[in-house]
Amino acid sequence: MCSDTDPQMVDALHRCLEHPVRRAVLCALAEQTEEVTTLDALVDTLDETMAGGEDQLRIELHHVHLPKLCALDAVEFDYRSGAVRFHPESATSRFVEQELTND
């Protein structure tokens, strides 16, 4: 993983976080008090704000959004159990926190 000042890493973060679902995932995980949640719990949390329905959201999280966040080391996702672990100290998470405080 590149340092968080690496221009390529910043570009990758911006591309990843362009999508509102990925931003919502990170915000939802950052607000939770538990270190680990589940895909189902995340769907329940996000379903109120995301269009497309619960099943579509679950599929997109499993196959698209969580893998992209995993690639940036923002989360770990266990495909078998559905466990999602947030990495608050990752460069991605620090970047998101900084962007949110700048708005």
N, C-alpha and C positions, 0 to 999 in steps of 0.2 A: 504494500500500500504506500502511496506517495505521501509526502508530508502535506499538511493542510495549506501550505503556502505555494505549493507546486501549481503552476498555471493549468496543467493538464488535469489535475485533481479538481481544481475549482471549476473548470469547464464540465467535467464529468458530474460534479455535484449539481451544477445548474441544469444540465440536461435531465438528470434523474428527478430533480425536484420541480421540474416544469409541470409535472402531472399532479393535479389536485389530490388524487387518491394517495399518492406517496407522501405528500405533505401532510395530509390528514392522518395517515398511519403514524408518522413520526410524532405529530402533535398529540395524538391519542396515547401513544406509548409513553411519551414524556410526562403526561398528566397522571398516569397510573402510579399507584404506590407499590404494586407488586413488581418484582423483577421479571417474572415470566407470566405470559398470558397465553391464550390459545387462539387459533385461527377463528374458531366459532365465536369466542368472546369479542375478538376484534371486529368480526362481521357485525355482531350485534351493536357494537359501539358506533361503527361507521354507517350502518345501514340507514340510520335516520337522516343522514346528510348526503348520501351518495345515491345517484339515480341508477336505474338498471335492475334493481331488485337484489334480494339477498343471495340467490343462487349465482347470479352473474358476478356479483361482488366477490363471493367466495372463490370462484374460478379465477377471476382476474388477480386476486391477492395471491393465490396459490401458484399460478403459472407465470405471472408477469411482475407484479409490484414487489412482493417479498423477495423474489430472487434478485431483482435490481438493487434493493436495499441491502441484501446480503453481500452483493458484489462490492458495495461501498463500505462494508463492515459496520453498518448502522444497526443491523439486527442479525440474529441467528434464527433460522427457521428449520425445525425438524419436520420434514415432509411426512414422516410416518406417524408421529404423535400429534402433529399440528401445533406444537409448542413454539411460541415466538418470544425470543429474549431480546430486549432492547439493550443497546450499548451506549449509555449516555456519555461516555468519555471518548467515543469515536470522533474522528475529524468531521464526519458528516453531521453528527448530532451537535457538536460545538458550532459548526457552520450554521445549522438551522436555528439554533438558539440565538446566535449573533444576528442573523437576518431578521428574526422576529423582534428582537429588541431594537433594531434600527428602524422598524416601520412605525 
